[in-house]
Amino acid sequence: MSTEQKTTVEQVFGMMRQMMGSIPPAIAKGTAADEGLLYEHLRSRAYAMPAEGPSMKRLAP
């Protein structure tokens, strides 16, 4: 059993406010409808835009 806790919506929103100044309206509305959408967005973003650079750029010849 894992003791790792998932980052809360408020923690994610706090990070977004710090990085971008505000929470994009689509993210706020989507999260209100289904919290899972926020976590899927984060997962997808981490895949498409990893710290070492965009994944599509790494595939270019």
N, C-alpha and C positions, 0 to 999 in steps of 0.2 A: 504494500500500500504506500502511495506517495504522500509525502507531507508538504509537497510544493503547492503553494496557493496561486490561483489564477489572479492576474492583475484585474482589479475592479474597473467598472465602467468609469467611475469618478476619477480613478488614477489615470486612466487612458485619456479622459477628457482634460485633465490637468496638464498632462504632457502635451496634448494638442494645443492647448491655450498658450503654453510656454513657447512651443516651437513655431506656431502659426499665428498666434494672437487671438484666435477664435476657433470654434468648432464648426466645420462646414455644415450648413443646414441639412444636406442630404444624410450626413453621418448621424446627426442628432435625431432626425426623424426616423431613420432606419433603425437606430438603436432603441428608440421608444417603441417601435412596432415589434422588434425581435432582437434581443441583446446579442444573439448569436451572429447577427450580421456584422457587428462591430469586430468580433473576434475573427471572422472570416476575412474581413477587410484587412486586418492587421497581418494575418497569415499570408494572404495574397501579396500584400505590399512588401513583406519581408522577402518573398520569393522573387518578385519582379525588381525590387530595388534594394539589394543587399548592401551592406556597408562597403564591400569591396568594389562596388560599381554595378550599374544596371546589368541584368542577366542577358538581355538581348545584345548589348554592346560586346559582351564576352564571346558571343556566338559569331560575330561578324568576322569575315576573313581578314 
